[in-house]
């Protein structure tokens, strides 16, 4: 089997508003879907792609407000 690319990357954010502003206003991507996390119905799941929906440009975020920043031990 040959790997032809990735479908999407998923990350975590502490601010859906800041992620939205960055990906839409700075990177020029668009929010194509906003759902809830199936495992935690109080958490948004945001889907961004480039303007035309090119394969491999998908990135999704789970929004966990006030989550602490990661740190290296």
N, C-alpha and C positions, 0 to 999 in steps of 0.2 A: 504494500500500500504506500502510495506517495502522498505526503502532506502538501496540499495545494494552497494553504493559507489558513487564516484563523477566521472564525465566525464573528466573535466579538470578545471584548475584554470587559470584565466587571470589576468595579472598585467600590469603595465606601467613602462617603462624604459626611461632614458634619453640618453642611449647609446647602440644601437644594437650591436656594436662591443664588448663592455665589457660584455654584457649578453651572447653573443655567446661564447666568450672565457671562461667565468665562467662555463656555462652549458656543453660545450663540453670538455674542457681541464681539469677542476677540477672535475665536477660531472660525466663525462663520458657519458653524454646524447648525442643525435644527433638532429640536425636540420632536420626536415622532410618536412617542408613546409615554404615558405616565400611568403606571399601575401600582398595585400594592404588593409587598413581599408576601408570598404565599405562606411563609413560616411565621411572619409577624405582621399582622394586618394594620399595625400602626406605623409601618415603615413604607415610604414611597420607593418605587423602582422606576428610575428615569432612563429613557433610551434616546441616545443621540446618534445621528449619522451625518455624513456630509450632505451638501445641498441636493444631490441627485440620488443619494442612497447607494453609493458605490460599495461593492462587496469589500469586507475587511475594514470598513471605516466605523463600524458599530462600536459604541462604548456605552456601558450601562453603569448606573450608580444606585446603590442602596443608600438612602438618607437616614442617618442616625444622628439627629440633632444633639449637640453638646457632648459628643463622644470625645474622649481625650486623645490627644495626638500620640502617635506611635513614638517610641523611643528605643534607641539602641542600647542594649545592656553590655 
